Amino acid sequence: MPTADDFQKELDSIFAFAKAKLLTAIVIKSGDLHRLVGDYPGTDHRMPICCNVMRKNMKNGDEVLSEPPSGAGATLTIKYQFPRK
């Protein structure tokens, strides 16, 4: 089962890639992040933890593009700006 640290490590890896490519922004969907980490889709998914990690990484200028009514589902989509401040 993925942990918050697992999601954070994958998100850090994505951020490092975006920085190396000199991107000005990257859009990440929680369902995609969870698939990269594993155990999704499935009955033992950790989508609420995945979404919490994504939200905790938001900084000024970042934007929630879409979110499910519950706030923690596979459609949570966040645009992260670069460089990270």
N, C-alpha and C positions, 0 to 999 in steps of 0.2 A: 504494500500500500504506500502510495506517495505521501511524503511529509511536506510541510511548509518549506523546509530546507531544499528538498528536491525541486519544488517549483521555483524557488529563488535562484538556485544554481542554473536552471534552464533559462530563466529570464535574464540572468546576468550574462549568459552565453549569447543570447539573442542581442542584448544591448552591446556587447563587445563586437559582435559581427557588424551591427549597424554603425558603430563608431569607426571601425576599420574601413568600412565602405564609404565613410563620410556622408552618411544619410542625414537629412535634417529632421526626419520623423520616421516612425515605424508604427504600424497598426497591428495590434495583437488581439486575437479572439481567444477567450478562455478555453473553449472547446479544443482549439488547435494546440494551445500550450499543454493542456492536460493529455492530449494524444501523444505529444512528444515525450512527456514524462512517463506515460504508461497508465494502465488500468482504466482507460476510458475509450469507448463506452463500456460500461459494465456495472454490476450491482455493487461493487466495492469502490466506486469512484469517490473522489475527494474534491468535487467541484467547488463546494463552499470554501475550502482551504485555498484552492487555486485562485478563486476570485479575490479572496482577502489579500493574498500576496500581491496580486496585480494592483489592487487599490492602494496598498501600502507603498508601492513603488511610484505612485503618482507624485509629481512635483508641479510647481507653478508652470502653466502653459500646457500641461497635458490635458487631455479631454476624453471624457466618456462619450463614445459615439453612439453606442446602443447598450441597453441592458434589459434583462428579463424583468417582469414584474416583481419577482422575489429579490432581485438584485444580485443573486448568486446562481447563475446558470451558464450553460454552454454558449450563450449568445452575448455575454458581456464582451464588449469591444472597446479597447482603449487605444488612443493615439498618444504615443510618447514622443516628446520633442527631443532633439539633439542639438547641441551637446547637452548632456544631463547636468543640471546645476545643483 
